Amino acid sequence: MRTSDRKLNPSLKKQVRKTFAQAIADLRDVDEAEKFLSDFFTASEYEVYTKRLAISYWLKRGRSYHNIRENIKVSSATIASVQEMMKKDGFKLIIKKIEAEEWASQWSEKIKKFIK
């Protein structure tokens, strides 16, 4: 039996998940987060999760399955799976945060040009 097949007590599972989420939330910046994630996940796990986020972002931006498949090197089934995940609140939240960061960055650049 694989370790991942053994079920945690529901109460302990909730506590462990909260601790994991809190640990991530406590990271100070992108560099700390990247360092943690690249050390914590195997290279293939990290790639799977980053591709999943990229797929959702590009779908939100209106890119075609073909474009995503060719650029991110994933199957149509993976894209469809991520498209279903995007209906969940967590995915909606992270995409909003990415869009807000982009918006702030764009306006920051415009303001810098205006000031100069």
PEFEN-V415293 format. One record per pair of residues at least 6 apart in sequence whose C-alpha atoms are under 8 Angstrom apart, sorted by the first residue. I is the first residue (numbers start at 0). GAP is how many residues later the second one is. If there is no record, write none. Layout:
# PEFEN-V415293
((I & GAP) (I & GAP))
This chain:
# PEFEN-V415293
((23 & 9) (26 & 6) (36 & 9) (37 & 8) (50 & 21) (51 & 30) (53 & 18) (54 & 13) (54 & 17) (54 & 24) (54 & 27) (55 & 26) (55 & 27) (55 & 30) (55 & 35) (55 & 39) (56 & 38) (57 & 10) (58 & 24) (64 & 11) (64 & 14) (67 & 6) (67 & 11) (68 & 6) (68 & 7) (68 & 10) (84 & 6) (85 & 6))
